[in-house]
Amino acid sequence: MTELKFALSIEEAADYTGIGRNTLRNLVEWEKLPILRVGRKILIRRERLDEFLILNEGKDLRDRHAVKAVKGSLKNE
């Protein structure tokens, strides 16, 4: 049975989205993706990743100014 995780580490998020680990770290540093810190570990909610991908479809994720940030609460919260 495959476990479906609620939140993903940077490495798991990279596998899930196809976005490189360094690019994801930059997006977190630029505050484009909301995160949860547990000690030194960074977790990103799967729903936030999905929302981020939809919001930034067709954009160059390496361009800090072109990327839109995911902010606030989820639509169904």
mmCIF file of the N, C-alpha and C atoms, coordinates in Angstrom:
data_MODEL
# 
_entry.id   MODEL 
# 
loop_
_atom_site.group_PDB 
_atom_site.id 
_atom_site.type_symbol 
_atom_site.label_atom_id 
_atom_site.label_alt_id 
_atom_site.label_comp_id 
_atom_site.label_asym_id 
_atom_site.label_entity_id 
_atom_site.label_seq_id 
_atom_site.pdbx_PDB_ins_code 
_atom_site.Cartn_x 
_atom_site.Cartn_y 
_atom_site.Cartn_z 
_atom_site.occupancy 
_atom_site.B_iso_or_equiv 
_atom_site.pdbx_formal_charge 
_atom_site.auth_seq_id 
_atom_site.auth_comp_id 
_atom_site.auth_asym_id 
_atom_site.auth_atom_id 
_atom_site.pdbx_PDB_model_num 
ATOM 1   N N  . MET A 1 1  ? 0.848   -1.195 0.000   1.00 0.00 ? 1  MET A N  1 
ATOM 2   C CA . MET A 1 1  ? 0.000   0.000  0.000   1.00 0.00 ? 1  MET A CA 1 
ATOM 3   C C  . MET A 1 1  ? 0.884   1.246  0.000   1.00 0.00 ? 1  MET A C  1 
ATOM 4   N N  . THR A 1 2  ? 0.629   2.165  -0.899  1.00 0.00 ? 2  THR A N  1 
ATOM 5   C CA . THR A 1 2  ? 1.397   3.391  -1.001  1.00 0.00 ? 2  THR A CA 1 
ATOM 6   C C  . THR A 1 2  ? 0.805   4.444  -0.077  1.00 0.00 ? 2  THR A C  1 
ATOM 7   N N  . GLU A 1 3  ? 1.677   5.069  0.682   1.00 0.00 ? 3  GLU A N  1 
ATOM 8   C CA . GLU A 1 3  ? 1.253   6.096  1.632   1.00 0.00 ? 3  GLU A CA 1 
ATOM 9   C C  . GLU A 1 3  ? 1.180   7.448  0.922   1.00 0.00 ? 3  GLU A C  1 
ATOM 10  N N  . LEU A 1 4  ? 0.059   8.138  1.062   1.00 0.00 ? 4  LEU A N  1 
ATOM 11  C CA . LEU A 1 4  ? -0.095  9.468  0.497   1.00 0.00 ? 4  LEU A CA 1 
ATOM 12  C C  . LEU A 1 4  ? 0.210   10.485 1.589   1.00 0.00 ? 4  LEU A C  1 
ATOM 13  N N  . LYS A 1 5  ? 1.287   11.239 1.403   1.00 0.00 ? 5  LYS A N  1 
ATOM 14  C CA . LYS A 1 5  ? 1.718   12.195 2.416   1.00 0.00 ? 5  LYS A CA 1 
ATOM 15  C C  . LYS A 1 5  ? 0.994   13.520 2.264   1.00 0.00 ? 5  LYS A C  1 
ATOM 16  N N  . PHE A 1 6  ? 0.707   14.140 3.401   1.00 0.00 ? 6  PHE A N  1 
ATOM 17  C CA . PHE A 1 6  ? 0.047   15.435 3.467   1.00 0.00 ? 6  PHE A CA 1 
ATOM 18  C C  . PHE A 1 6  ? 1.030   16.552 3.120   1.00 0.00 ? 6  PHE A C  1 
ATOM 19  N N  . ALA A 1 7  ? 2.291   16.398 3.568   1.00 0.00 ? 7  ALA A N  1 
ATOM 20  C CA . ALA A 1 7  ? 3.340   17.387 3.317   1.00 0.00 ? 7  ALA A CA 1 
ATOM 21  C C  . ALA A 1 7  ? 4.588   16.660 2.839   1.00 0.00 ? 7  ALA A C  1 
ATOM 22  N N  . LEU A 1 8  ? 5.364   17.339 2.011   1.00 0.00 ? 8  LEU A N  1 
ATOM 23  C CA . LEU A 1 8  ? 6.532   16.737 1.384   1.00 0.00 ? 8  LEU A CA 1 
ATOM 24  C C  . LEU A 1 8  ? 7.797   17.512 1.720   1.00 0.00 ? 8  LEU A C  1 
ATOM 25  N N  . SER A 1 9  ? 8.912   16.801 1.838   1.00 0.00 ? 9  SER A N  1 
ATOM 26  C CA . SER A 1 9  ? 10.211  17.440 1.979   1.00 0.00 ? 9  SER A CA 1 
ATOM 27  C C  . SER A 1 9  ? 10.594  18.052 0.634   1.00 0.00 ? 9  SER A C  1 
ATOM 28  N N  . ILE A 1 10 ? 11.658  18.820 0.606   1.00 0.00 ? 10 ILE A N  1 
ATOM 29  C CA . ILE A 1 10 ? 12.144  19.415 -0.646  1.00 0.00 ? 10 ILE A CA 1 
ATOM 30  C C  . ILE A 1 10 ? 12.412  18.312 -1.679  1.00 0.00 ? 10 ILE A C  1 
ATOM 31  N N  . GLU A 1 11 ? 13.074  17.240 -1.247  1.00 0.00 ? 11 GLU A N  1 
ATOM 32  C CA . GLU A 1 11 ? 13.412  16.148 -2.156  1.00 0.00 ? 11 GLU A CA 1 
ATOM 33  C C  . GLU A 1 11 ? 12.144  15.472 -2.695  1.00 0.00 ? 11 GLU A C  1 
ATOM 34  N N  . GLU A 1 12 ? 11.183  15.217 -1.818  1.00 0.00 ? 12 GLU A N  1 
ATOM 35  C CA . GLU A 1 12 ? 9.924   14.606 -2.238  1.00 0.00 ? 12 GLU A CA 1 
ATOM 36  C C  . GLU A 1 12 ? 9.129   15.537 -3.146  1.00 0.00 ? 12 GLU A C  1 
ATOM 37  N N  . ALA A 1 13 ? 9.140   16.831 -2.826  1.00 0.00 ? 13 ALA A N  1 
ATOM 38  C CA . ALA A 1 13 ? 8.440   17.817 -3.655  1.00 0.00 ? 13 ALA A CA 1 
ATOM 39  C C  . ALA A 1 13 ? 9.073   17.892 -5.047  1.00 0.00 ? 13 ALA A C  1 
ATOM 40  N N  . ALA A 1 14 ? 10.390  17.751 -5.114  1.00 0.00 ? 14 ALA A N  1 
ATOM 41  C CA . ALA A 1 14 ? 11.077  17.749 -6.410  1.00 0.00 ? 14 ALA A CA 1 
ATOM 42  C C  . ALA A 1 14 ? 10.639  16.540 -7.238  1.00 0.00 ? 14 ALA A C  1 
ATOM 43  N N  . ASP A 1 15 ? 10.547  15.378 -6.609  1.00 0.00 ? 15 ASP A N  1 
ATOM 44  C CA . ASP A 1 15 ? 10.083  14.179 -7.315  1.00 0.00 ? 15 ASP A CA 1 
ATOM 45  C C  . ASP A 1 15 ? 8.626   14.328 -7.740  1.00 0.00 ? 15 ASP A C  1 
ATOM 46  N N  . TYR A 1 16 ? 7.811   14.888 -6.877  1.00 0.00 ? 16 TYR A N  1 
ATOM 47  C CA . TYR A 1 16 ? 6.373   15.050 -7.125  1.00 0.00 ? 16 TYR A CA 1 
ATOM 48  C C  . TYR A 1 16 ? 6.106   16.009 -8.286  1.00 0.00 ? 16 TYR A C  1 
ATOM 49  N N  . THR A 1 17 ? 6.852   17.121 -8.340  1.00 0.00 ? 17 THR A N  1 
ATOM 50  C CA . THR A 1 17 ? 6.580   18.166 -9.322  1.00 0.00 ? 17 THR A CA 1 
ATOM 51  C C  . THR A 1 17 ? 7.471   18.137 -10.556 1.00 0.00 ? 17 THR A C  1 
ATOM 52  N N  . GLY A 1 18 ? 8.663   17.556 -10.420 1.00 0.00 ? 18 GLY A N  1 
ATOM 53  C CA . GLY A 1 18 ? 9.631   17.613 -11.509 1.00 0.00 ? 18 GLY A CA 1 
ATOM 54  C C  . GLY A 1 18 ? 10.478  18.874 -11.465 1.00 0.00 ? 18 GLY A C  1 
ATOM 55  N N  . ILE A 1 19 ? 10.253  19.718 -10.476 1.00 0.00 ? 19 ILE A N  1 
ATOM 56  C CA . ILE A 1 19 ? 11.057  20.932 -10.281 1.00 0.00 ? 19 ILE A CA 1 
ATOM 57  C C  . ILE A 1 19 ? 12.325  20.534 -9.527  1.00 0.00 ? 19 ILE A C  1 
ATOM 58  N N  . GLY A 1 20 ? 13.462  21.084 -9.909  1.00 0.00 ? 20 GLY A N  1 
ATOM 59  C CA . GLY A 1 20 ? 14.728  20.763 -9.264  1.00 0.00 ? 20 GLY A CA 1 
ATOM 60  C C  . GLY A 1 20 ? 14.763  21.186 -7.803  1.00 0.00 ? 20 GLY A C  1 
ATOM 61  N N  . ARG A 1 21 ? 15.552  20.481 -7.015  1.00 0.00 ? 21 ARG A N  1 
ATOM 62  C CA . ARG A 1 21 ? 15.683  20.790 -5.581  1.00 0.00 ? 21 ARG A CA 1 
ATOM 63  C C  . ARG A 1 21 ? 16.182  22.211 -5.351  1.00 0.00 ? 21 ARG A C  1 
ATOM 64  N N  . ASN A 1 22 ? 17.177  22.627 -6.102  1.00 0.00 ? 22 ASN A N  1 
ATOM 65  C CA . ASN A 1 22 ? 17.713  23.983 -5.915  1.00 0.00 ? 22 ASN A CA 1 
ATOM 66  C C  . ASN A 1 22 ? 16.684  25.050 -6.281  1.00 0.00 ? 22 ASN A C  1 
ATOM 67  N N  . THR A 1 23 ? 15.921  24.812 -7.333  1.00 0.00 ? 23 THR A N  1 
ATOM 68  C CA . THR A 1 23 ? 14.861  25.754 -7.710  1.00 0.00 ? 23 THR A CA 1 
ATOM 69  C C  . THR A 1 23 ? 13.816  25.828 -6.608  1.00 0.00 ? 23 THR A C  1 
ATOM 70  N N  . LEU A 1 24 ? 13.430  24.676 -6.049  1.00 0.00 ? 24 LEU A N  1 
ATOM 71  C CA . LEU A 1 24 ? 12.465  24.678 -4.938  1.00 0.00 ? 24 LEU A CA 1 
ATOM 72  C C  . LEU A 1 24 ? 13.022  25.433 -3.734  1.00 0.00 ? 24 LEU A C  1 
ATOM 73  N N  . ARG A 1 25 ? 14.290  25.214 -3.425  1.00 0.00 ? 25 ARG A N  1 
ATOM 74  C CA . ARG A 1 25 ? 14.905  25.951 -2.299  1.00 0.00 ? 25 ARG A CA 1 
ATOM 75  C C  . ARG A 1 25 ? 14.870  27.459 -2.554  1.00 0.00 ? 25 ARG A C  1 
ATOM 76  N N  . ASN A 1 26 ? 15.127  27.868 -3.802  1.00 0.00 ? 26 ASN A N  1 
ATOM 77  C CA . ASN A 1 26 ? 15.049  29.294 -4.149  1.00 0.00 ? 26 ASN A CA 1 
ATOM 78  C C  . ASN A 1 26 ? 13.629  29.815 -3.979  1.00 0.00 ? 26 ASN A C  1 
ATOM 79  N N  . LEU A 1 27 ? 12.643  29.062 -4.425  1.00 0.00 ? 27 LEU A N  1 
ATOM 80  C CA . LEU A 1 27 ? 11.251  29.489 -4.297  1.00 0.00 ? 27 LEU A CA 1 
ATOM 81  C C  . LEU A 1 27 ? 10.866  29.660 -2.837  1.00 0.00 ? 27 LEU A C  1 
ATOM 82  N N  . VAL A 1 28 ? 11.355  28.794 -1.975  1.00 0.00 ? 28 VAL A N  1 
ATOM 83  C CA . VAL A 1 28 ? 11.103  28.916 -0.534  1.00 0.00 ? 28 VAL A CA 1 
ATOM 84  C C  . VAL A 1 28 ? 11.806  30.160 0.007   1.00 0.00 ? 28 VAL A C  1 
ATOM 85  N N  . GLU A 1 29 ? 13.070  30.354 -0.375  1.00 0.00 ? 29 GLU A N  1 
ATOM 86  C CA . GLU A 1 29 ? 13.832  31.521 0.079   1.00 0.00 ? 29 GLU A CA 1 
ATOM 87  C C  . GLU A 1 29 ? 13.181  32.822 -0.380  1.00 0.00 ? 29 GLU A C  1 
ATOM 88  N N  . TRP A 1 30 ? 12.625  32.825 -1.590  1.00 0.00 ? 30 TRP A N  1 
ATOM 89  C CA . TRP A 1 30 ? 11.962  34.016 -2.144  1.00 0.00 ? 30 TRP A CA 1 
ATOM 90  C C  . TRP A 1 30 ? 10.546  34.181 -1.600  1.00 0.00 ? 30 TRP A C  1 
ATOM 91  N N  . GLU A 1 31 ? 10.125  33.269 -0.712  1.00 0.00 ? 31 GLU A N  1 
ATOM 92  C CA . GLU A 1 31 ? 8.796   33.288 -0.095  1.00 0.00 ? 31 GLU A CA 1 
ATOM 93  C C  . GLU A 1 31 ? 7.681   33.166 -1.134  1.00 0.00 ? 31 GLU A C  1 
ATOM 94  N N  . LYS A 1 32 ? 7.909   32.341 -2.150  1.00 0.00 ? 32 LYS A N  1 
ATOM 95  C CA . LYS A 1 32 ? 6.900   32.065 -3.164  1.00 0.00 ? 32 LYS A CA 1 
ATOM 96  C C  . LYS A 1 32 ? 6.052   30.853 -2.790  1.00 0.00 ? 32 LYS A C  1 
ATOM 97  N N  . LEU A 1 33 ? 6.590   30.005 -1.904  1.00 0.00 ? 33 LEU A N  1 
ATOM 98  C CA . LEU A 1 33 ? 5.893   28.807 -1.431  1.00 0.00 ? 33 LEU A CA 1 
ATOM 99  C C  . LEU A 1 33 ? 5.843   28.831 0.091   1.00 0.00 ? 33 LEU A C  1 
ATOM 100 N N  . PRO A 1 34 ? 4.680   28.690 0.684   1.00 0.00 ? 34 PRO A N  1 
ATOM 101 C CA . PRO A 1 34 ? 4.607   28.620 2.150   1.00 0.00 ? 34 PRO A CA 1 
ATOM 102 C C  . PRO A 1 34 ? 5.123   27.266 2.631   1.00 0.00 ? 34 PRO A C  1 
ATOM 103 N N  . ILE A 1 35 ? 5.823   27.291 3.755   1.00 0.00 ? 35 ILE A N  1 
ATOM 104 C CA . ILE A 1 35 ? 6.436   26.068 4.273   1.00 0.00 ? 35 ILE A CA 1 
ATOM 105 C C  . ILE A 1 35 ? 6.148   25.908 5.759   1.00 0.00 ? 35 ILE A C  1 
ATOM 106 N N  . LEU A 1 36 ? 6.462   24.718 6.229   1.00 0.00 ? 36 LEU A N  1 
ATOM 107 C CA . LEU A 1 36 ? 6.443   24.409 7.655   1.00 0.00 ? 36 LEU A CA 1 
ATOM 108 C C  . LEU A 1 36 ? 7.833   23.922 7.998   1.00 0.00 ? 36 LEU A C  1 
ATOM 109 N N  . ARG A 1 37 ? 8.456   24.540 8.998   1.00 0.00 ? 37 ARG A N  1 
ATOM 110 C CA . ARG A 1 37 ? 9.783   24.095 9.434   1.00 0.00 ? 37 ARG A CA 1 
ATOM 111 C C  . ARG A 1 37 ? 9.636   23.199 10.649  1.00 0.00 ? 37 ARG A C  1 
ATOM 112 N N  . VAL A 1 38 ? 10.308  22.051 10.582  1.00 0.00 ? 38 VAL A N  1 
ATOM 113 C CA . VAL A 1 38 ? 10.384  21.130 11.710  1.00 0.00 ? 38 VAL A CA 1 
ATOM 114 C C  . VAL A 1 38 ? 11.883  20.935 11.948  1.00 0.00 ? 38 VAL A C  1 
ATOM 115 N N  . GLY A 1 39 ? 12.406  21.686 12.915  1.00 0.00 ? 39 GLY A N  1 
ATOM 116 C CA . GLY A 1 39 ? 13.853  21.699 13.091  1.00 0.00 ? 39 GLY A CA 1 
ATOM 117 C C  . GLY A 1 39 ? 14.490  22.301 11.857  1.00 0.00 ? 39 GLY A C  1 
ATOM 118 N N  . ARG A 1 40 ? 15.391  21.545 11.242  1.00 0.00 ? 40 ARG A N  1 
ATOM 119 C CA . ARG A 1 40 ? 16.035  22.010 10.007  1.00 0.00 ? 40 ARG A CA 1 
ATOM 120 C C  . ARG A 1 40 ? 15.291  21.541 8.761   1.00 0.00 ? 40 ARG A C  1 
ATOM 121 N N  . LYS A 1 41 ? 14.319  20.675 8.937   1.00 0.00 ? 41 LYS A N  1 
ATOM 122 C CA . LYS A 1 41 ? 13.583  20.118 7.805   1.00 0.00 ? 41 LYS A CA 1 
ATOM 123 C C  . LYS A 1 41 ? 12.492  21.080 7.341   1.00 0.00 ? 41 LYS A C  1 
ATOM 124 N N  . ILE A 1 42 ? 12.358  21.186 6.039   1.00 0.00 ? 42 ILE A N  1 
ATOM 125 C CA . ILE A 1 42 ? 11.332  22.023 5.421   1.00 0.00 ? 42 ILE A CA 1 
ATOM 126 C C  . ILE A 1 42 ? 10.270  21.102 4.832   1.00 0.00 ? 42 ILE A C  1 
ATOM 127 N N  . LEU A 1 43 ? 9.010   21.377 5.148   1.00 0.00 ? 43 LEU A N  1 
ATOM 128 C CA . LEU A 1 43 ? 7.897   20.628 4.585   1.00 0.00 ? 43 LEU A CA 1 
ATOM 129 C C  . LEU A 1 43 ? 6.984   21.571 3.817   1.00 0.00 ? 43 LEU A C  1 
ATOM 130 N N  . ILE A 1 44 ? 6.475   21.077 2.697   1.00 0.00 ? 44 ILE A N  1 
ATOM 131 C CA . ILE A 1 44 ? 5.568   21.847 1.854   1.00 0.00 ? 44 ILE A CA 1 
ATOM 132 C C  . ILE A 1 44 ? 4.304   21.020 1.677   1.00 0.00 ? 44 ILE A C  1 
ATOM 133 N N  . ARG A 1 45 ? 3.149   21.635 1.940   1.00 0.00 ? 45 ARG A N  1 
ATOM 134 C CA . ARG A 1 45 ? 1.875   20.924 1.770   1.00 0.00 ? 45 ARG A CA 1 
ATOM 135 C C  . ARG A 1 45 ? 1.640   20.610 0.298   1.00 0.00 ? 45 ARG A C  1 
ATOM 136 N N  . ARG A 1 46 ? 1.191   19.408 0.054   1.00 0.00 ? 46 ARG A N  1 
ATOM 137 C CA . ARG A 1 46 ? 0.933   18.941 -1.311  1.00 0.00 ? 46 ARG A CA 1 
ATOM 138 C C  . ARG A 1 46 ? -0.069  19.864 -2.013  1.00 0.00 ? 46 ARG A C  1 
ATOM 139 N N  . GLU A 1 47 ? -1.102  20.312 -1.295  1.00 0.00 ? 47 GLU A N  1 
ATOM 140 C CA . GLU A 1 47 ? -2.098  21.204 -1.901  1.00 0.00 ? 47 GLU A CA 1 
ATOM 141 C C  . GLU A 1 47 ? -1.485  22.522 -2.331  1.00 0.00 ? 47 GLU A C  1 
ATOM 142 N N  . ARG A 1 48 ? -0.524  23.027 -1.554  1.00 0.00 ? 48 ARG A N  1 
ATOM 143 C CA . ARG A 1 48 ? 0.149   24.282 -1.917  1.00 0.00 ? 48 ARG A CA 1 
ATOM 144 C C  . ARG A 1 48 ? 0.969   24.111 -3.181  1.00 0.00 ? 48 ARG A C  1 
ATOM 145 N N  . LEU A 1 49 ? 1.623   22.949 -3.315  1.00 0.00 ? 49 LEU A N  1 
ATOM 146 C CA . LEU A 1 49 ? 2.389   22.682 -4.532  1.00 0.00 ? 49 LEU A CA 1 
ATOM 147 C C  . LEU A 1 49 ? 1.476   22.659 -5.756  1.00 0.00 ? 49 LEU A C  1 
ATOM 148 N N  . ASP A 1 50 ? 0.337   21.987 -5.627  1.00 0.00 ? 50 ASP A N  1 
ATOM 149 C CA . ASP A 1 50 ? -0.613  21.935 -6.736  1.00 0.00 ? 50 ASP A CA 1 
ATOM 150 C C  . ASP A 1 50 ? -1.090  23.338 -7.110  1.00 0.00 ? 50 ASP A C  1 
ATOM 151 N N  . GLU A 1 51 ? -1.425  24.129 -6.090  1.00 0.00 ? 51 GLU A N  1 
ATOM 152 C CA . GLU A 1 51 ? -1.879  25.502 -6.326  1.00 0.00 ? 51 GLU A CA 1 
ATOM 153 C C  . GLU A 1 51 ? -0.779  26.328 -6.982  1.00 0.00 ? 51 GLU A C  1 
ATOM 154 N N  . PHE A 1 52 ? 0.463   26.161 -6.520  1.00 0.00 ? 52 PHE A N  1 
ATOM 155 C CA . PHE A 1 52 ? 1.602   26.883 -7.073  1.00 0.00 ? 52 PHE A CA 1 
ATOM 156 C C  . PHE A 1 52 ? 1.798   26.556 -8.551  1.00 0.00 ? 52 PHE A C  1 
ATOM 157 N N  . LEU A 1 53 ? 1.704   25.270 -8.889  1.00 0.00 ? 53 LEU A N  1 
ATOM 158 C CA . LEU A 1 53 ? 1.895   24.851 -10.277 1.00 0.00 ? 53 LEU A CA 1 
ATOM 159 C C  . LEU A 1 53 ? 0.831   25.443 -11.196 1.00 0.00 ? 53 LEU A C  1 
ATOM 160 N N  . ILE A 1 54 ? -0.402  25.457 -10.754 1.00 0.00 ? 54 ILE A N  1 
ATOM 161 C CA . ILE A 1 54 ? -1.488  26.033 -11.559 1.00 0.00 ? 54 ILE A CA 1 
ATOM 162 C C  . ILE A 1 54 ? -1.278  27.538 -11.730 1.00 0.00 ? 54 ILE A C  1 
ATOM 163 N N  . LEU A 1 55 ? -0.928  28.217 -10.647 1.00 0.00 ? 55 LEU A N  1 
ATOM 164 C CA . LEU A 1 55 ? -0.743  29.664 -10.658 1.00 0.00 ? 55 LEU A CA 1 
ATOM 165 C C  . LEU A 1 55 ? 0.409   30.100 -11.557 1.00 0.00 ? 55 LEU A C  1 
ATOM 166 N N  . ASN A 1 56 ? 1.436   29.258 -11.665 1.00 0.00 ? 56 ASN A N  1 
ATOM 167 C CA . ASN A 1 56 ? 2.647   29.643 -12.397 1.00 0.00 ? 56 ASN A CA 1 
ATOM 168 C C  . ASN A 1 56 ? 2.869   28.860 -13.687 1.00 0.00 ? 56 ASN A C  1 
ATOM 169 N N  . GLU A 1 57 ? 1.820   28.277 -14.199 1.00 0.00 ? 57 GLU A N  1 
ATOM 170 C CA . GLU A 1 57 ? 1.935   27.522 -15.443 1.00 0.00 ? 57 GLU A CA 1 
ATOM 171 C C  . GLU A 1 57 ? 2.458   28.429 -16.557 1.00 0.00 ? 57 GLU A C  1 
ATOM 172 N N  . GLY A 1 58 ? 3.495   27.952 -17.240 1.00 0.00 ? 58 GLY A N  1 
ATOM 173 C CA . GLY A 1 58 ? 4.069   28.703 -18.354 1.00 0.00 ? 58 GLY A CA 1 
ATOM 174 C C  . GLY A 1 58 ? 5.111   29.735 -17.960 1.00 0.00 ? 58 GLY A C  1 
ATOM 175 N N  . LYS A 1 59 ? 5.374   29.891 -16.681 1.00 0.00 ? 59 LYS A N  1 
ATOM 176 C CA . LYS A 1 59 ? 6.353   30.887 -16.210 1.00 0.00 ? 59 LYS A CA 1 
ATOM 177 C C  . LYS A 1 59 ? 7.724   30.240 -16.008 1.00 0.00 ? 59 LYS A C  1 
ATOM 178 N N  . ASP A 1 60 ? 8.776   31.041 -16.106 1.00 0.00 ? 60 ASP A N  1 
ATOM 179 C CA . ASP A 1 60 ? 10.135  30.584 -15.819 1.00 0.00 ? 60 ASP A CA 1 
ATOM 180 C C  . ASP A 1 60 ? 10.332  30.655 -14.308 1.00 0.00 ? 60 ASP A C  1 
ATOM 181 N N  . LEU A 1 61 ? 10.414  29.512 -13.657 1.00 0.00 ? 61 LEU A N  1 
ATOM 182 C CA . LEU A 1 61 ? 10.506  29.476 -12.197 1.00 0.00 ? 61 LEU A CA 1 
ATOM 183 C C  . LEU A 1 61 ? 11.857  29.935 -11.673 1.00 0.00 ? 61 LEU A C  1 
ATOM 184 N N  . ARG A 1 62 ? 12.804  30.169 -12.568 1.00 0.00 ? 62 ARG A N  1 
ATOM 185 C CA . ARG A 1 62 ? 14.097  30.696 -12.131 1.00 0.00 ? 62 ARG A CA 1 
ATOM 186 C C  . ARG A 1 62 ? 14.112  32.222 -12.117 1.00 0.00 ? 62 ARG A C  1 
ATOM 187 N N  . ASP A 1 63 ? 13.058  32.834 -12.641 1.00 0.00 ? 63 ASP A N  1 
ATOM 188 C CA . ASP A 1 63 ? 12.934  34.291 -12.662 1.00 0.00 ? 63 ASP A CA 1 
ATOM 189 C C  . ASP A 1 63 ? 12.097  34.733 -11.464 1.00 0.00 ? 63 ASP A C  1 
ATOM 190 N N  . ARG A 1 64 ? 12.758  35.223 -10.453 1.00 0.00 ? 64 ARG A N  1 
ATOM 191 C CA . ARG A 1 64 ? 12.120  35.604 -9.176  1.00 0.00 ? 64 ARG A CA 1 
ATOM 192 C C  . ARG A 1 64 ? 10.928  36.534 -9.375  1.00 0.00 ? 64 ARG A C  1 
ATOM 193 N N  . HIS A 1 65 ? 11.039  37.436 -10.329 1.00 0.00 ? 65 HIS A N  1 
ATOM 194 C CA . HIS A 1 65 ? 9.997   38.452 -10.511 1.00 0.00 ? 65 HIS A CA 1 
ATOM 195 C C  . HIS A 1 65 ? 8.815   37.953 -11.348 1.00 0.00 ? 65 HIS A C  1 
ATOM 196 N N  . ALA A 1 66 ? 9.017   36.882 -12.092 1.00 0.00 ? 66 ALA A N  1 
ATOM 197 C CA . ALA A 1 66 ? 7.933   36.340 -12.911 1.00 0.00 ? 66 ALA A CA 1 
ATOM 198 C C  . ALA A 1 66 ? 7.047   35.371 -12.134 1.00 0.00 ? 66 ALA A C  1 
ATOM 199 N N  . VAL A 1 67 ? 7.587   34.799 -11.049 1.00 0.00 ? 67 VAL A N  1 
ATOM 200 C CA . VAL A 1 67 ? 6.871   33.775 -10.286 1.00 0.00 ? 67 VAL A CA 1 
ATOM 201 C C  . VAL A 1 67 ? 5.893   34.426 -9.317  1.00 0.00 ? 67 VAL A C  1 
ATOM 202 N N  . LYS A 1 68 ? 4.660   33.924 -9.320  1.00 0.00 ? 68 LYS A N  1 
ATOM 203 C CA . LYS A 1 68 ? 3.645   34.408 -8.385  1.00 0.00 ? 68 LYS A CA 1 
ATOM 204 C C  . LYS A 1 68 ? 3.701   33.573 -7.107  1.00 0.00 ? 68 LYS A C  1 
ATOM 205 N N  . ALA A 1 69 ? 3.545   34.234 -5.985  1.00 0.00 ? 69 ALA A N  1 
ATOM 206 C CA . ALA A 1 69 ? 3.596   33.561 -4.686  1.00 0.00 ? 69 ALA A CA 1 
ATOM 207 C C  . ALA A 1 69 ? 2.245   32.965 -4.323  1.00 0.00 ? 69 ALA A C  1 
ATOM 208 N N  . VAL A 1 70 ? 2.297   31.844 -3.649  1.00 0.00 ? 70 VAL A N  1 
ATOM 209 C CA . VAL A 1 70 ? 1.102   31.242 -3.052  1.00 0.00 ? 70 VAL A CA 1 
ATOM 210 C C  . VAL A 1 70 ? 1.032   31.789 -1.637  1.00 0.00 ? 70 VAL A C  1 
ATOM 211 N N  . LYS A 1 71 ? 0.015   32.549 -1.340  1.00 0.00 ? 71 LYS A N  1 
ATOM 212 C CA . LYS A 1 71 ? -0.132  33.182 -0.019  1.00 0.00 ? 71 LYS A CA 1 
ATOM 213 C C  . LYS A 1 71 ? -1.496  32.871 0.568   1.00 0.00 ? 71 LYS A C  1 
ATOM 214 N N  . GLY A 1 72 ? -1.645  33.124 1.851   1.00 0.00 ? 72 GLY A N  1 
ATOM 215 C CA . GLY A 1 72 ? -2.936  32.996 2.511   1.00 0.00 ? 72 GLY A CA 1 
ATOM 216 C C  . GLY A 1 72 ? -3.372  31.565 2.666   1.00 0.00 ? 72 GLY A C  1 
ATOM 217 N N  . SER A 1 73 ? -4.642  31.391 2.983   1.00 0.00 ? 73 SER A N  1 
ATOM 218 C CA . SER A 1 73 ? -5.181  30.057 3.237   1.00 0.00 ? 73 SER A CA 1 
ATOM 219 C C  . SER A 1 73 ? -5.651  29.411 1.934   1.00 0.00 ? 73 SER A C  1 
ATOM 220 N N  . LEU A 1 74 ? -5.809  28.117 1.998   1.00 0.00 ? 74 LEU A N  1 
ATOM 221 C CA . LEU A 1 74 ? -6.362  27.394 0.853   1.00 0.00 ? 74 LEU A CA 1 
ATOM 222 C C  . LEU A 1 74 ? -7.806  27.797 0.643   1.00 0.00 ? 74 LEU A C  1 
ATOM 223 N N  . LYS A 1 75 ? -8.290  27.672 -0.561  1.00 0.00 ? 75 LYS A N  1 
ATOM 224 C CA . LYS A 1 75 ? -9.640  28.097 -0.901  1.00 0.00 ? 75 LYS A CA 1 
ATOM 225 C C  . LYS A 1 75 ? -10.716 27.386 -0.101  1.00 0.00 ? 75 LYS A C  1 
ATOM 226 N N  . ASN A 1 76 ? -10.512 26.118 0.231   1.00 0.00 ? 76 ASN A N  1 
ATOM 227 C CA . ASN A 1 76 ? -11.536 25.364 0.949   1.00 0.00 ? 76 ASN A CA 1 
ATOM 228 C C  . ASN A 1 76 ? -11.327 25.318 2.454   1.00 0.00 ? 76 ASN A C  1 
ATOM 229 N N  . GLU A 1 77 ? -10.432 26.135 2.974   1.00 0.00 ? 77 GLU A N  1 
ATOM 230 C CA . GLU A 1 77 ? -10.218 26.178 4.425   1.00 0.00 ? 77 GLU A CA 1 
ATOM 231 C C  . GLU A 1 77 ? -11.039 27.286 5.045   1.00 0.00 ? 77 GLU A C  1 
# 
